[in-house]
Amino acid sequence: MVQGLGVGQRTGSWTAADGYRPVSAGTYDLALGPDGGTLTVRGTPSDPVMPADHTIDCH
């Protein structure tokens, strides 16, 4: 997480998949704050995401 000027270094990466379909554009919201964040992933009625909300620790 970067503050102030918004300059930072990449420290890692991650990917996610449900076995056959990765999380695609428009199906998630990422909200970050000073103490962490929440990733909300939306599915469809026939292919739900359970649980939809995931806490992200940014410490």
C-alpha positions as CSV (number, residue, x, y, z in Angstrom):
1,M,0.0,0.0,0.0
2,V,1.3,3.4,-0.9
3,Q,0.6,6.8,0.7
4,G,1.5,10.4,0.0
5,L,3.0,10.6,-3.5
6,G,1.8,7.1,-4.4
7,V,5.3,5.7,-5.1
8,G,6.0,2.2,-3.9
9,Q,7.8,-1.1,-4.7
10,R,6.1,-4.3,-5.8
11,T,6.6,-6.8,-3.0
12,G,4.5,-9.7,-4.3
13,S,1.7,-10.9,-6.4
14,W,-1.2,-13.4,-6.4
15,T,-3.6,-15.1,-8.7
16,A,-7.0,-16.6,-8.0
17,A,-9.0,-19.2,-9.9
18,D,-12.0,-21.4,-9.0
19,G,-10.6,-24.4,-10.9
20,Y,-11.7,-23.4,-14.4
21,R,-12.4,-19.6,-14.5
22,P,-10.2,-16.9,-13.0
23,V,-11.7,-13.8,-11.4
24,S,-12.5,-11.5,-14.4
25,A,-12.8,-7.8,-14.8
26,G,-16.0,-6.3,-13.5
27,T,-16.7,-9.2,-11.1
28,Y,-14.8,-7.8,-8.1
29,D,-14.4,-4.7,-5.9
30,L,-11.2,-4.0,-3.9
31,A,-11.4,-1.4,-1.1
32,L,-8.2,-0.5,0.7
33,G,-7.8,1.7,3.8
34,P,-5.0,2.5,6.1
35,D,-5.5,-0.7,8.2
36,G,-6.4,-3.2,5.5
37,G,-9.0,-3.8,2.9
38,T,-11.8,-6.0,1.6
39,L,-12.0,-7.9,-1.6
40,T,-15.6,-8.7,-2.8
41,V,-16.0,-11.2,-5.6
42,R,-19.3,-11.5,-7.3
43,G,-20.5,-14.7,-9.1
44,T,-23.7,-15.6,-10.8
45,P,-26.8,-17.5,-9.5
46,S,-25.5,-20.7,-11.2
47,D,-21.9,-20.1,-10.2
48,P,-21.8,-18.3,-6.9
49,V,-18.7,-17.2,-4.9
50,M,-18.8,-18.4,-1.3
51,P,-17.8,-16.4,0.7
52,A,-17.9,-13.3,-1.4
53,D,-16.1,-11.0,1.1
54,H,-12.4,-11.6,1.9
55,T,-10.4,-9.5,4.4
56,I,-7.0,-8.3,3.3
57,D,-4.3,-7.6,5.9
58,C,-2.0,-4.8,4.7
59,H,0.3,-4.5,7.7
